């Protein structure tokens, strides 16, 4: 493979004379540029988003439980933590 600054049209065509009229299929370009298929990138982003959402959900759940416990303690008039 050539250096990273070589234009795509030179890497994928028969020579440096490729112009705008030359079309390249994504399936032909991916191996040359060593990129992942779009489906894998979308899945990676979806999983990253899902992990973030579940982490935030767990934190919110803990805060809600703590709030409910404190409210119960105030209602019962406990000076120490109630079980």
Residue pairs with C-beta under 8 A, 6 or more apart in sequence:
1 11
1 32
2 10
2 11
8 24
8 29
8 32
8 33
9 16
9 18
9 19
9 22
9 24
10 16
10 18
11 32
11 33
12 18
12 24
12 28
12 29
12 32
13 22
13 24
29 35
30 36
30 37
72 82
73 81
73 82
76 82
